[in-house]
Structure formats: structure tokens, C-alpha cells
Amino acid sequence: MTDIFCSIISGEIPADVVFRDEAVIVFKDIRPQAPVHLLVVPIRHMEGIGDADTATLGTLLMAAHRVAHEQGLVDGYRLIVNDGEHGGKIVPHLHIHVLGGKHLGPKLAQDSEVV
């Protein structure tokens, strides 16, 4: 499967990469929702959480923690994984959003009526 993240990983599409090793790439989101907005993406294509094993998920979480601190998010940060249509997932490649750089507050979404 090829998606935009696979194209970034292969170097076909440029990205502002802040970390990369054999398992993970981390780059800045092109539409940031906070002063710091990074995407932590496994190098090996996985569509969602259900495609990953616990070791991979742990590697992604530890990479998120590492880059959050390297980016100065010592007062805290938010990690988000969107999975499935109702979860707001757009790119069919597992990834973790790292958001921070300001007080984010308790809300997870914009004001909307919950039914």
C-alpha cells in the first residue's frame, strides 16, 4: 500500500523530519493544531492499531515521548491516535499526533452536540 506517509518515508515527498531511525520517522505536521504538532509514524506500513504488535506500539510511544522532550514540551503534551472513520482518521497509515507548546485544556474536540 502506498499513502502520503509511505511517500514521505521513501523520500518521494519532502517533510520536516525531526527524528528517524530504523523503525520510526517523526516529522512536523503541515497543518499544525498547536505550536508543536508532530507525527510519529512507523517506517513499516501499518494501516491502524490493529495491525501493530505491542512492541511496535511501545516503540512509537517512546519515540513520541523522546521527541516531545527534545522539542521542549517539558510541561506536558497530548498524544492522539485517530483510528477508523468515526475516529477521524484520514491517512491510512498508523500514526500518533504529538501536540503541545501551550496549555491545551481538557477538551478533545470543538464544541459539538453529543448525542
C-alpha positions in Angstrom: 0.0 0.0 0.0 1.2 3.5 -0.8 -0.1 6.6 1.0 1.3 10.0 1.7 3.3 8.8 4.7 4.8 6.0 2.7 5.8 8.6 0.1 7.4 10.7 2.9 9.3 7.7 4.3 10.7 6.8 0.9 11.7 10.4 0.2 9.4 11.0 -2.7 7.6 13.8 -0.7 9.7 16.2 1.4 8.9 16.6 5.1 10.4 18.5 8.0 11.9 15.4 9.8 12.9 15.8 13.4 13.8 12.1 14.1 14.3 8.9 12.2 15.7 5.5 13.0 15.1 2.0 11.5 11.6 1.7 13.0 10.1 5.3 13.3 10.0 8.6 11.5 8.8 11.8 13.2 8.0 14.9 11.2 6.2 18.2 11.6 2.5 18.3 10.6 1.9 20.6 7.6 -1.3 21.8 9.2 -0.4 22.2 12.9 -3.1 22.4 15.5 -0.7 23.5 18.3 2.6 25.4 18.4 4.3 21.9 18.3 2.5 19.3 16.2 4.5 16.2 15.2 3.5 13.0 13.6 5.1 9.7 14.8 4.9 7.1 12.1 6.2 3.6 11.8 8.5 3.0 8.9 6.8 -0.3 8.1 3.3 0.3 6.7 0.5 -0.5 9.1 -3.0 0.8 8.5 -4.1 1.1 12.1 -3.6 0.0 15.7 -5.0 -3.5 14.9 -2.1 -4.1 12.5 0.6 -3.3 15.1 2.1 -5.6 17.8 2.8 -4.4 21.3 6.5 -3.9 20.7 5.8 -1.6 17.7 3.2 0.4 19.8 5.7 0.7 22.6 8.4 1.9 20.2 6.0 4.6 18.8 5.1 5.8 22.2 8.7 6.0 23.4 9.6 7.9 20.2 6.7 10.3 20.9 8.0 10.9 24.4 11.5 11.4 23.2 10.7 13.9 20.5 8.2 15.8 22.8 11.0 16.4 25.3 13.5 17.2 22.5 11.1 19.8 21.3 10.9 21.4 24.7 7.5 20.0 25.8 8.6 19.5 29.4 5.3 20.9 30.8 3.3 18.3 29.0 1.9 17.3 25.7 -1.0 15.4 24.2 -0.8 12.2 22.2 -3.7 11.4 19.8 -4.3 8.3 17.6 -7.2 8.6 15.2 -8.5 5.1 14.2 -11.3 4.5 11.8 -13.8 6.7 10.0 -15.6 7.8 13.2 -12.2 8.4 14.9 -11.3 11.0 12.3 -8.6 9.0 10.6 -7.6 10.5 7.2 -4.3 8.9 6.2 -4.5 5.0 6.1 -1.1 4.6 7.9 -0.8 4.2 11.7 0.5 7.4 13.3 0.5 9.3 16.6 0.0 13.0 16.8 2.1 14.8 19.4 0.7 18.2 20.3 2.0 20.8 22.8 3.7 24.1 23.3 0.7 25.7 25.0 -1.9 24.8 27.6 -4.3 22.6 25.6 -7.1 22.4 28.1 -9.4 19.4 28.8 -11.4 19.5 25.5 -10.7 16.9 22.9 -12.9 18.3 20.2 -14.5 21.6 19.1 -17.9 22.3 20.7 -20.5 20.0 19.2 -23.6 18.4 20.5 -23.0 14.9 21.8 -26.0 12.6 21.2 
